[in-house]
Amino acid sequence: MTGDELRREVCDEVRDEVRDEVREWLRTTWDPELSLVAWRRRLMDAGWIVPSWPVDCYGRGLPSWADAVVQEELDAVGAPGAPFGGGMTLAAPTLAAHASAELQRSLLPVTLTGEVTWTQLFSEPSSGSDLAGLTTRADRDGDEWVVNGQKLWNTSAHHADLGMLVARTDWDVPKHAGITYFVLPMAQPGVEARPLRQMNGHASFNEVFLTDARIPAAHVVGDVGDGWRVARTTLMHERGFATMRKPRVGRVLGRAISEAAAEADEHFRTYEWYPQRAGRADLVVEAARTMGADDDPVVRHGIAALVSLQRANEWTAKRAAVARALRRAPGPEGSLGKLAASEVARRSARVHASIVGAAGMLTGPSSPLGGVIAEVLVSTPAQSIAGGTDEIQRNIVGERVLGLPGEPAVDKGVPFRDVRR
Ligand SMILES: Cc1cc2nc3c(=O)[nH]c(=O)nc-3n(C[C@H](O)[C@H](O)[C@H](O)COP(=O)(O)OP(=O)(O)OC[C@H]3O[C@@H](n4cnc5c(N)ncnc54)[C@H](O)[C@@H]3O)c2cc1C
């Protein structure tokens, strides 16, 4: 037996042990009549809610494959797992990595049970790509910070309880050094979230106006002035964001299950266009057959090129996941994957357009694929903007992966107060 085969066999054995343990735990503990929160507390107390997280952050410190194993076992008995959304994917990993033990204790459990929801308050009208150039300010006032400024493109801010906020706390140091990361309570008079209507008709994000908004001093994540490092953790998780699909809910029996179904409905109302934003490459073959274009050589060529790129990207993502599971240092896959996802979305929109022609502009149930194509055409531009634009990703690849010289900058080492804006 080779070293690799032996390693694989040992891995399989450990995986089976974890599967057996969670299966037995579910057999004795899963109770669909519990409230959703009470059920998630059980999952959390046993370390099964995200088993790959550290033990002191309600996990079990297992490799990341354990998350998938536990999810499969939860699905097998129809039990809900962790909640969806930015609380789990962005806020909780950031808190786990940087927050004080006190803040972790007060905010992680309610995030893991879904009792609080989150929004990301990073972008501003003139600071998106140049996020470190942000000008929302926070000034210390006794036991609180007072925040003034404007944020923009903040997904779900209109119904979030807490905001991951980056604000400038020191204007006399270079731009990256004067930022602090806060947890902002959203329900207060100084916070006004105004929904924005997108060109696809949905209203997922907001502009958020902060006027003398108050934040308890204990809500600083990491150290004052070290917010850029903390924000990079959030951004790293965002760039790895997978395309979200609404879970299939079987027969709704039991309180925990019906509460989870209602929670998923509410959550996915914000994200219902996200599959379209990724281009719906999965629908091109069906669209070509439905429209009788499946024997058109140009269409066939477009589909083959698209599906090849999409499959190659899936394999790259899998390679990255395996490297993570083996605790190898992150390679270039993350940045390449995000760029490739943008390319898949754009190509997919073009292939759909070549199949349906002008009918792709029609919306509503009687249009091609029930209006999905029209939604793809006006949603895919978001793919190459959200979580960092393609140009910014290319800069990252150029500088950090290929080791090319950095972009010219006029603000390096200059106190932010003196930077020309
Ligand atoms: C679906 C979606 C959801 C989002 N959700 C959130 C959210 O929840 N919270 C939040 O805070 N933000 C959110 N955003 C905002 C997002 O992070 C920003 O839109 C993004 O970072 C780009 O910033 P910008 O819109 O200000 O564009 P700009 O930074 O103004 O960029 C404009 C153009 O200039 C190019 N450009 C800028 N700088 C450079 C450079 N140095 N080199 C080369 N080209 C450059 C860009 O690539 C782009 O093409 C969301 C955006 C989308 C589309």
The ligand as a Tripos MOL2 file, in Angstrom:
@<TRIPOS>MOLECULE
LIG
   53    58     1     0     0
SMALL
NO_CHARGES

@<TRIPOS>ATOM
      1 C1        -24.6660   41.9170   -5.2740 C.3       1 LIG1
      2 C2        -23.8120   42.8320   -4.4530 C.ar      1 LIG1
      3 C3        -23.8650   42.7640   -3.0760 C.ar      1 LIG1
      4 C4        -23.0800   43.6230   -2.2960 C.ar      1 LIG1
      5 N1        -23.2190   43.5520   -0.9440 N.ar      1 LIG1
      6 C5        -22.4940   44.4020   -0.1750 C.ar      1 LIG1
      7 C6        -22.6610   44.3840    1.2460 C.ar      1 LIG1
      8 O1        -23.4570   43.6230    1.7880 O.2       1 LIG1
      9 N2        -21.9280   45.2440    1.9770 N.ar      1 LIG1
     10 C7        -21.0410   46.1310    1.4220 C.ar      1 LIG1
     11 O2        -20.4060   46.8720    2.1630 O.2       1 LIG1
     12 N3        -20.8850   46.1990    0.0700 N.ar      1 LIG1
     13 C8        -21.5870   45.3530   -0.7350 C.ar      1 LIG1
     14 N4        -21.4440   45.4000   -2.0980 N.ar      1 LIG1
     15 C9        -20.5620   46.4360   -2.6760 C.3       1 LIG1
     16 C10       -19.2970   45.8920   -3.3390 C.3       1 LIG1
     17 O3        -18.3730   45.4250   -2.3950 O.3       1 LIG1
     18 C11       -18.7110   47.0520   -4.1750 C.3       1 LIG1
     19 O4        -19.6830   47.3710   -5.1620 O.3       1 LIG1
     20 C12       -17.4110   46.6740   -4.8430 C.3       1 LIG1
     21 O5        -16.3790   46.5360   -3.8940 O.3       1 LIG1
     22 C13       -16.9800   47.7320   -5.8830 C.3       1 LIG1
     23 O6        -16.9590   48.9900   -5.3450 O.3       1 LIG1
     24 P1        -17.7220   50.2200   -6.0610 P.3       1 LIG1
     25 O7        -19.1050   49.7660   -6.3920 O.co2     1 LIG1
     26 O8        -17.5610   51.4230   -5.1910 O.co2     1 LIG1
     27 O9        -16.9520   50.4340   -7.4320 O.3       1 LIG1
     28 P2        -15.6140   51.2960   -7.6570 P.3       1 LIG1
     29 O10       -14.6060   50.9140   -6.6410 O.co2     1 LIG1
     30 O11       -15.9880   52.7360   -7.7520 O.co2     1 LIG1
     31 O12       -15.1280   50.7640   -9.0530 O.3       1 LIG1
     32 C14       -15.6320   51.2660  -10.2990 C.3       1 LIG1
     33 C15       -14.8410   50.6190  -11.4340 C.3       1 LIG1
     34 O13       -13.4470   50.9810  -11.3530 O.3       1 LIG1
     35 C16       -12.6100   49.8190  -11.3180 C.3       1 LIG1
     36 N5        -11.4730   50.0520  -10.4200 N.ar      1 LIG1
     37 C17       -11.4980   50.6160   -9.1830 C.ar      1 LIG1
     38 N6        -10.2700   50.6190   -8.6410 N.ar      1 LIG1
     39 C18        -9.4260   50.0390   -9.5450 C.ar      1 LIG1
     40 C19        -8.0260   49.7440   -9.5410 C.ar      1 LIG1
     41 N7         -7.2490   50.0490   -8.5070 N.pl3     1 LIG1
     42 N8         -7.5120   49.1130  -10.6450 N.ar      1 LIG1
     43 C20        -8.3080   48.7840  -11.7010 C.ar      1 LIG1
     44 N9         -9.6380   49.0580  -11.7570 N.ar      1 LIG1
     45 C21       -10.2020   49.6640  -10.6880 C.ar      1 LIG1
     46 C22       -13.5060   48.7240  -10.7490 C.3       1 LIG1
     47 O14       -13.0540   47.4380  -11.1020 O.3       1 LIG1
     48 C23       -14.8640   49.0640  -11.3750 C.3       1 LIG1
     49 O15       -14.9280   48.5530  -12.6700 O.3       1 LIG1
     50 C24       -22.2230   44.5750   -2.9060 C.ar      1 LIG1
     51 C25       -22.1590   44.6440   -4.3070 C.ar      1 LIG1
     52 C26       -22.9460   43.7970   -5.0720 C.ar      1 LIG1
     53 C27       -22.8800   43.9180   -6.5780 C.3       1 LIG1
@<TRIPOS>BOND
     1     1     2 1
     2     2     3 ar
     3     2    52 ar
     4     3     4 ar
     5     4     5 ar
     6     4    50 ar
     7     5     6 ar
     8     6     7 ar
     9     6    13 1
    10     7     8 2
    11     7     9 ar
    12     9    10 ar
    13    10    11 2
    14    10    12 ar
    15    12    13 ar
    16    13    14 ar
    17    14    15 1
    18    14    50 ar
    19    15    16 1
    20    16    17 1
    21    16    18 1
    22    18    19 1
    23    18    20 1
    24    20    21 1
    25    20    22 1
    26    22    23 1
    27    23    24 1
    28    24    25 2
    29    24    26 1
    30    24    27 1
    31    27    28 1
    32    28    29 2
    33    28    30 1
    34    28    31 1
    35    31    32 1
    36    32    33 1
    37    33    34 1
    38    33    48 1
    39    34    35 1
    40    35    36 1
    41    35    46 1
    42    36    37 ar
    43    36    45 ar
    44    37    38 ar
    45    38    39 ar
    46    39    40 ar
    47    39    45 ar
    48    40    41 1
    49    40    42 ar
    50    42    43 ar
    51    43    44 ar
    52    44    45 ar
    53    46    47 1
    54    46    48 1
    55    48    49 1
    56    50    51 ar
    57    51    52 ar
    58    52    53 1
@<TRIPOS>SUBSTRUCTURE
     1 LIG1         1 GROUP 0 **** ****
